[in-house]
Amino acid sequence: MRFAVEAWDPEYGSPMEQELIDARTPVDAEVELGEAVWRPVRPDGTVAPEASLLFVDGVRRVEAHVWVTAPPSDGISGASHQGICASYAAGVVRCDGRATVETARTARGVFCHPDGAAAISTRHGEFVLHAVPGEDPARLILALQAAMGRLEVEVATAAGPTSPVIVDGPLRDGQHRLGFVGYVKTHRTRYGAPFVGDVVASLAPGERTPLLCIGGPRPRYSWYLRLPGPPVHPWSGIVRLEIAAEVPVSEAAATADRLALSLPAYASTPHKDTRAPQNLFPIAGLERQLRHRLGDRHLILRGLRDAAARAEVA
């Protein structure tokens, strides 16, 4: 039996789902090259890499699971609802020969049903109320993820785009603008006909696919790029990038070429990162900085317990 061991730490899931789901929006794979000549693209010597790039990312951490009880009404005890208290942060790092963290913002929130809920003040900051309809744990985590995503949009919007802005994941609301590039490390959706996947599997490090145009309310150009690293399996080291489809195809292709030359230089290595090579080293460094800014989780948990004790006495 032949098999390959994925380089990614399994705690982060897998960079590729076992079975990709077909895209729900129309995909035009022939905006740059026709199917008959669809092939790996390697930028030629006339293309220069980007001199400066901005990378945006966020981190989150659940600090505690809580139960929020509504005040009694007419002598009847109020209902209790499950929630979570969490810290999250987002920041921007500029790479132009050196890596410099330009912006870093942290926030804390309590995510729960609004019935009887309010912000929680602790000695380590206030956990702002985020009302969530229902108390399913998965829904609470999605609400936390959405809040972190909004913070990423805020720091990304404030950052540029004097240089291309590489944002973690697909482009979100507020990021469909010139200069913003979505950087997708994990693959769940199949875009285009089977020949697209065949070309993706044949890419060499530093090569990209031709452009795809993904339709929908906010069309975007997208392409796949293989980063350098051990060839574990046909999709190892593959990332997908996307930009708003508001520029001519030739300009979008030029952007794809410049990034094909630029991003491999930032690829991480397995002995330093368990999500190599897709978790680019500026992003990994930014994540470490942001996690540090979240504070000591034991102190934060103690602060939440103290706040709960004060509320009980009151």
C-alpha positions in Angstrom: 0.0 0.0 0.0 1.3 3.5 -0.9 0.2 6.4 1.3 1.4 9.8 2.3 1.3 11.5 5.7 -0.1 15.1 5.6 2.5 17.6 6.9 -0.2 19.7 8.7 -0.8 19.2 12.4 -4.1 17.3 12.6 -5.2 19.7 15.4 -5.8 22.2 12.6 -7.8 19.8 10.6 -6.7 19.2 7.0 -5.7 21.7 4.3 -7.9 19.8 1.9 -11.3 18.2 2.5 -11.5 14.5 1.5 -14.2 15.4 -1.0 -14.4 18.8 -2.5 -17.9 20.3 -2.9 -18.8 21.8 -6.2 -19.0 25.6 -6.2 -22.6 27.0 -6.0 -21.8 30.0 -8.1 -20.8 29.9 -11.8 -17.1 29.6 -12.6 -15.5 30.7 -15.8 -12.2 29.0 -16.2 -11.4 30.5 -19.6 -11.1 34.2 -18.8 -7.3 34.1 -19.3 -6.6 30.9 -21.3 -9.0 28.6 -23.1 -9.5 25.0 -22.0 -7.4 23.6 -24.8 -4.3 25.5 -23.6 -5.0 25.6 -19.9 -1.7 24.9 -18.3 0.6 25.9 -15.4 1.8 29.5 -15.7 5.3 30.5 -14.6 6.0 34.2 -14.6 8.8 35.2 -17.0 11.8 37.4 -16.4 9.9 40.6 -17.2 7.9 40.3 -14.1 9.2 41.7 -10.8 8.0 40.5 -7.3 6.2 42.9 -5.0 8.6 45.1 -3.1 6.2 45.4 -0.1 3.3 43.3 1.1 0.9 43.7 4.0 -0.4 40.5 5.7 -3.6 40.5 7.8 -4.6 37.8 10.3 -6.5 37.2 13.5 -6.6 34.9 16.5 -9.2 33.9 19.0 -9.4 32.1 22.3 -12.4 31.0 24.4 -11.7 32.1 28.0 -14.6 30.5 29.7 -18.0 28.8 29.2 -20.7 30.7 31.2 -24.3 30.4 32.1 -26.4 33.6 32.0 -29.6 33.7 34.0 -32.4 36.1 33.3 -33.9 38.0 36.2 -37.0 36.5 37.8 -40.4 37.7 36.7 -43.6 37.4 38.8 -41.8 35.2 41.2 -40.7 32.8 38.5 -37.0 32.1 38.1 -35.5 33.3 34.8 -34.2 31.0 32.2 -30.5 30.2 32.0 -28.6 30.2 28.7 -25.2 28.9 27.9 -22.6 31.3 26.4 -18.9 31.8 26.0 -16.4 34.6 27.0 -13.7 35.0 24.5 -10.7 37.2 23.5 -9.7 37.9 20.0 -7.3 40.0 18.1 -6.3 41.1 14.6 -3.3 42.8 13.2 -1.2 43.8 10.1 2.4 43.0 9.4 4.4 44.8 6.6 7.1 42.9 4.8 9.5 45.1 2.7 12.9 43.5 3.5 12.0 43.3 7.2 8.8 42.3 9.0 7.1 45.0 11.1 3.8 44.8 12.9 2.0 48.0 12.0 -1.3 47.4 13.7 -2.6 45.1 16.4 -6.0 45.4 18.1 -7.5 43.1 20.8 -11.1 42.8 21.9 -13.1 40.7 24.4 -16.7 39.6 24.2 -19.4 37.5 25.9 -21.4 35.6 23.2 -24.8 34.4 24.5 -28.5 34.7 24.2 -29.5 38.3 25.0 -32.2 37.3 27.6 -30.8 38.8 30.8 -27.3 39.3 29.4 -25.0 42.3 29.7 -21.4 43.2 29.3 -19.0 41.8 31.9 -16.5 44.1 33.5 -13.3 42.5 34.9 -10.0 43.8 36.1 -8.5 42.8 32.7 -11.1 44.6 30.6 -14.7 44.5 29.6 -16.3 41.6 27.7 -18.7 43.3 25.4 -22.1 41.6 24.8 -22.6 39.9 21.5 -26.2 38.7 21.3 -26.5 35.3 19.7 -30.0 33.8 19.0 -29.8 30.3 20.5 -27.1 28.7 22.6 -25.8 25.9 20.4 -22.0 25.7 21.0 -21.3 25.7 17.2 -23.4 28.8 16.7 -21.5 30.6 19.6 -18.2 29.8 18.0 -19.4 31.0 14.6 -20.5 34.3 16.2 -17.0 34.6 17.8 -15.4 33.9 14.4 -17.6 36.5 12.8 -16.6 39.1 15.3 -12.9 38.3 14.7 -13.5 38.6 11.0 -15.1 42.1 11.4 -12.0 43.2 13.4 -9.8 41.8 10.6 -11.7 43.9 8.1 -11.3 47.0 10.2 -7.5 46.7 10.6 -7.1 45.7 6.9 -9.1 48.7 5.7 -7.1 51.0 7.9 -3.8 49.5 6.6 -3.9 50.3 3.0 -3.7 49.6 0.2 -0.4 51.4 -0.3 0.9 47.8 -0.8 -1.1 44.7 -1.7 -3.0 43.5 1.4 -3.0 39.7 1.9 -6.0 38.8 4.1 -6.4 35.4 5.7 -9.2 33.4 4.0 -11.6 34.4 1.2 -12.4 38.1 0.8 -15.1 39.2 3.3 -17.5 42.1 3.3 -15.5 45.3 3.1 -12.5 43.7 1.5 -13.8 43.5 -2.1 -11.7 46.5 -3.1 -8.6 47.1 -5.2 -5.4 46.0 -3.5 -6.9 43.3 -1.3 -6.0 39.7 -2.0 -7.8 36.7 -0.3 -5.3 33.9 0.7 -7.1 30.5 1.2 -5.0 27.8 2.9 -7.7 25.1 3.1 -9.8 23.8 0.3 -13.5 22.7 0.6 -14.9 23.8 -2.7 -14.2 22.6 -6.3 -14.0 25.5 -8.7 -14.3 24.8 -12.4 -14.3 21.7 -14.5 -12.1 18.6 -13.8 -9.3 20.0 -16.0 -8.8 22.7 -13.4 -7.9 20.1 -10.7 -5.7 18.3 -13.2 -3.6 21.4 -13.8 -3.5 22.2 -10.0 -2.0 18.8 -9.4 0.6 19.3 -12.0 1.9 22.7 -10.7 5.5 23.0 -9.8 6.6 25.2 -6.9 6.2 28.9 -8.0 3.7 28.1 -10.7 0.1 29.1 -10.8 -3.0 28.2 -12.7 -4.6 30.5 -15.2 -7.3 32.8 -13.8 -10.8 31.7 -12.9 -13.7 34.1 -12.7 -16.0 33.1 -9.8 -19.4 34.7 -10.2 -22.1 35.7 -7.7 -23.1 39.0 -6.2 -19.4 40.0 -6.0 -17.4 38.4 -8.8 -13.7 37.7 -8.2 -10.7 36.4 -10.1 -9.1 33.4 -8.5 -6.1 31.2 -9.1 -4.1 28.4 -7.5 -0.4 28.6 -6.6 2.0 25.9 -5.3 4.4 26.9 -2.6 7.8 25.3 -2.2 7.9 22.2 0.1 8.1 18.4 0.1 5.8 17.0 -2.6 3.7 14.8 -0.2 0.7 14.5 -2.4 -0.7 16.3 -5.6 -2.3 19.1 -3.6 0.4 19.7 -1.0 1.5 23.3 -0.7 -1.4 24.5 -2.8 -3.1 27.8 -1.9 -5.9 29.7 -3.6 -5.8 33.4 -4.1 -8.6 35.8 -5.1 -9.1 39.5 -5.9 -12.2 41.5 -6.8 -13.1 41.3 -10.5 -13.0 45.0 -10.9 -9.9 45.3 -13.1 -9.1 44.1 -16.7 -8.1 40.4 -17.0 -4.6 41.5 -18.0 -4.1 43.5 -14.8 -5.4 40.6 -12.7 -3.0 38.2 -14.4 -0.1 40.6 -13.8 -1.0 40.7 -10.1 -1.2 36.9 -10.0 2.3 36.7 -11.7 3.8 39.2 -9.2 2.4 37.2 -6.2 3.6 34.0 -7.7 7.1 35.4 -7.5 6.6 37.0 -4.1 4.8 34.6 -1.9 7.0 31.5 -2.2 9.8 33.5 -0.4 7.5 33.6 2.7 6.6 29.9 2.7 7.2 28.3 6.1 9.1 25.1 6.6 7.9 21.9 8.4 10.5 22.1 11.2 9.3 25.6 12.2 5.6 25.4 11.5 3.1 22.6 11.7 1.1 24.1 8.9 3.9 24.5 6.4 4.3 25.7 3.8 0.8 27.4 3.5 1.0 29.2 6.8 3.4 31.9 5.6 6.0 33.0 8.2 4.9 36.6 8.4 1.4 35.3 9.3 2.8 32.8 11.8 4.9 35.6 13.5 1.8 37.9 13.6 -0.2 35.1 15.2 2.4 34.8 17.9 2.3 38.5 18.6 -1.5 38.6 18.7 -1.7 35.6 21.0 0.7 37.3 23.4 -1.5 40.4 23.4 -4.5 38.4 24.4 -3.0 38.2 27.9 -2.5 35.4 30.4 -5.5 33.1 30.2 -5.3 32.0 33.8 -5.5 35.6 35.0 -8.4 36.4 32.7 -10.3 33.3 33.9 -9.6 34.4 37.5 -11.0 37.9 36.6 -14.1 36.4 35.2 -14.7 34.2 38.3 -14.2 37.3 40.5 -16.7 39.2 38.4 -19.2 36.4 38.7 -18.8 36.3 42.5 -19.4 40.0 42.7 -22.5 39.7 40.6 -23.8 36.9 42.8 -23.4 39.0 45.9 -25.1 42.0 44.3 
